Amino acid sequence: MTKTDPEPPLSAAGESYARLCASFFSREDVRPSEKRGFGAAALTIEGRIFAMLPRDRLVVKLPKARVDELVAAGCGERFDANKGRPMKEWLAIDSAHEGDWDDLASEALNFVRSHP
């Protein structure tokens, strides 16, 4: 892509993630990740990722028991970073639950903040 090429349009998930980022960046301790989390844009607190957008799905870090609960409720699935084994504390949220992104990202922020 050259400097004159337009940026590719964001997907619907990308637009939702951009809005989520804008709301979280208003908090003084939340920053974009300097490196990509599993190849995706990520939100961090104190340098630790709590939310990211790989493959157009919001992925958040939560306690294993909470991930188990959300998976059982059909809200998403354990995140697999293409290594063949789902991660216990990472939830990939289904697009049908996009309305829950803000609440789940806030929950993830609080979890990561409280577990150094």
C-alpha positions in Angstrom: 0.0 0.0 0.0 1.4 3.4 -0.9 0.8 6.7 0.9 -1.9 7.6 -1.6 -3.8 4.4 -1.2 -6.9 4.8 1.1 -7.1 2.8 4.3 -9.2 -0.3 3.9 -12.7 0.1 5.4 -13.1 -1.4 8.9 -15.4 -4.4 9.3 -18.4 -4.0 11.5 -16.4 -5.6 14.4 -13.5 -3.3 13.7 -15.8 -0.3 13.9 -17.3 -1.6 17.2 -13.7 -2.2 18.5 -12.7 1.3 17.5 -15.6 2.7 19.6 -14.7 0.5 22.5 -11.1 1.7 22.3 -12.2 5.3 22.3 -14.2 4.9 25.4 -11.4 3.0 27.2 -8.7 5.5 26.2 -10.5 8.1 28.2 -9.3 6.2 31.3 -5.8 7.4 32.2 -4.3 3.9 32.8 -5.5 2.2 29.6 -3.3 2.3 26.5 -3.1 0.7 23.1 -0.5 -2.2 23.1 2.9 -1.3 21.7 3.0 -4.8 20.3 0.1 -6.8 18.8 -1.6 -9.4 21.0 -1.7 -12.6 19.0 -1.4 -10.5 15.8 -4.2 -8.2 16.8 -4.7 -4.7 18.1 -4.9 -4.8 21.8 -5.8 -2.7 24.9 -3.5 -2.8 27.9 -3.2 -1.8 31.5 0.3 -1.5 32.9 1.6 -3.1 29.8 -0.7 -6.2 30.1 -3.3 -7.0 27.5 -6.9 -7.3 28.7 -8.8 -7.1 25.4 -7.9 -7.5 21.7 -9.5 -8.0 18.3 -8.0 -11.0 16.5 -10.0 -12.3 13.5 -12.8 -9.7 14.0 -13.8 -11.1 17.5 -13.4 -9.4 20.8 -11.2 -11.5 23.0 -11.0 -10.7 26.8 -9.0 -12.0 29.7 -11.2 -13.2 32.6 -10.9 -15.7 35.4 -11.3 -19.3 34.2 -14.5 -19.8 36.2 -16.0 -16.8 34.5 -14.9 -18.0 31.1 -16.5 -21.4 31.8 -19.7 -19.6 32.8 -19.8 -17.5 29.7 -19.0 -20.4 27.4 -21.8 -22.5 29.0 -24.2 -19.6 28.5 -23.3 -19.5 24.7 -21.7 -16.0 24.9 -18.5 -17.2 23.2 -15.8 -19.8 23.3 -12.3 -20.2 24.7 -9.8 -18.3 22.6 -7.4 -20.5 20.6 -4.4 -18.7 19.2 -4.1 -21.2 16.4 -2.1 -23.6 18.5 -4.7 -26.2 18.8 -5.4 -25.7 22.5 -8.0 -23.2 23.9 -6.7 -20.8 26.5 -8.4 -21.1 30.0 -8.6 -17.4 30.8 -9.3 -15.9 27.4 -12.9 -15.7 25.9 -13.6 -15.0 22.3 -17.0 -13.3 22.2 -19.5 -14.3 19.5 -20.7 -11.4 17.3 -24.3 -12.0 18.5 -23.1 -10.7 21.9 -21.4 -7.5 20.6 -23.7 -5.5 22.9 -21.9 -7.1 25.8 -18.4 -6.0 24.6 -18.2 -2.9 26.9 -19.2 -4.7 30.0 -17.0 -7.7 29.4 -14.0 -5.5 28.5 -14.6 -3.6 31.7 -14.7 -6.9 33.6 -11.5 -7.9 31.9 -9.8 -4.6 32.8 -10.7 -5.0 36.4 -9.5 -8.6 36.4 -6.1 -7.8 34.9 -5.7 -4.7 37.1 -6.3 -6.8 40.2 -4.0 -9.7 39.2 -0.4 -8.4 38.8 
